[in-house]
Amino acid sequence: MVTVSYSYKNREFVNLEDSIMDQIAESGRRMLFALLEPIHEVMVNENGKIRICLDERPNIELEGFSAPVKHQIECTLRGEEPAYY
């Protein structure tokens, strides 16, 4: 199972308290999963976490994924064609 969470100032959020912010966060999750749809088959058996960090330098952190799947996710997020194993 792959989960997506947001992080701000070292605090992790799965659901945001403000309903408008929660709607924006859910929309971001859906877009991220849509972007990763081409590699869905390799992600299905993974127990990883995708953390979207919203600090001064926003980034996406990947935790708990195997090295080949992590590489495929990183390539997909950069817009590169991932090499399938």
NORLIN-V475960 format. One record per pair of residues at least 6 apart in sequence whose ideal C-beta (glycine too) atoms are under 8 Angstrom apart, sorted by the first residue. I is the first residue (numbers start at 1). J is the second residue. D is the distance in Angstrom with one decimal. If there is no record, write none. Layout:
i = <I | I>
j = <J | J>
d = <D | D>
This chain:
i = <1 | 2 | 2 | 2 | 2 | 2 | 2 | 3 | 3 | 3 | 3 | 4 | 4 | 4 | 4 | 4 | 4 | 4 | 4 | 5 | 5 | 5 | 5 | 5 | 5 | 5 | 6 | 6 | 6 | 6 | 6 | 6 | 6 | 6 | 6 | 7 | 7 | 7 | 7 | 7 | 7 | 7 | 8 | 8 | 8 | 9 | 12 | 13 | 15 | 15 | 16 | 16 | 28 | 32 | 32 | 35 | 35 | 36 | 36 | 36 | 38 | 39 | 39 | 39 | 39 | 39 | 42 | 42 | 42 | 42 | 42 | 43 | 43 | 46 | 46 | 46 | 46 | 47 | 48 | 48 | 48 | 48 | 48 | 48 | 49 | 49 | 49 | 50 | 50 | 50 | 50 | 51 | 51 | 51 | 51 | 52 | 52 | 53 | 53 | 53 | 60 | 62 | 62 | 62 | 65 | 68 | 71 | 71 | 72 | 72 | 72 | 72 | 73 | 75 | 75 | 75 | 76>
j = <47 | 43 | 46 | 47 | 48 | 49 | 50 | 14 | 48 | 49 | 50 | 28 | 29 | 32 | 33 | 49 | 50 | 51 | 52 | 12 | 13 | 14 | 49 | 50 | 51 | 52 | 12 | 13 | 16 | 25 | 28 | 51 | 52 | 53 | 54 | 13 | 51 | 52 | 53 | 54 | 55 | 61 | 53 | 54 | 55 | 55 | 51 | 25 | 22 | 25 | 22 | 25 | 52 | 50 | 52 | 76 | 77 | 43 | 73 | 76 | 76 | 69 | 72 | 73 | 76 | 82 | 68 | 69 | 72 | 84 | 85 | 69 | 73 | 64 | 65 | 66 | 69 | 64 | 62 | 63 | 64 | 65 | 69 | 70 | 62 | 63 | 64 | 60 | 61 | 62 | 73 | 60 | 61 | 62 | 63 | 58 | 60 | 59 | 60 | 61 | 77 | 70 | 73 | 74 | 73 | 85 | 82 | 83 | 82 | 83 | 84 | 85 | 82 | 81 | 82 | 83 | 82>
d = <6.0 | 5.6 | 6.1 | 7.8 | 5.4 | 7.4 | 6.6 | 7.5 | 7.8 | 5.1 | 7.2 | 8.0 | 4.7 | 6.1 | 7.6 | 7.7 | 4.8 | 7.8 | 6.9 | 5.2 | 6.3 | 5.1 | 6.7 | 7.6 | 5.4 | 7.3 | 7.3 | 4.7 | 7.2 | 5.8 | 7.9 | 7.4 | 5.1 | 7.8 | 6.0 | 7.2 | 5.1 | 6.9 | 4.6 | 6.8 | 7.5 | 7.8 | 7.5 | 4.7 | 6.4 | 6.5 | 6.9 | 7.5 | 5.9 | 7.8 | 4.3 | 5.3 | 6.8 | 6.8 | 7.7 | 6.6 | 7.2 | 6.6 | 6.5 | 5.9 | 6.9 | 7.7 | 5.1 | 7.0 | 6.0 | 6.3 | 7.6 | 5.4 | 6.2 | 7.6 | 7.8 | 6.2 | 7.5 | 7.3 | 5.3 | 6.6 | 5.4 | 5.6 | 6.4 | 6.2 | 4.1 | 3.8 | 7.3 | 7.8 | 7.5 | 4.5 | 5.6 | 6.4 | 7.5 | 6.0 | 7.7 | 7.2 | 4.4 | 7.9 | 6.7 | 7.5 | 5.6 | 5.2 | 7.2 | 6.2 | 6.4 | 5.2 | 5.9 | 7.2 | 6.7 | 4.8 | 7.1 | 7.8 | 4.0 | 7.6 | 7.4 | 7.9 | 8.0 | 7.0 | 3.9 | 7.5 | 5.6>
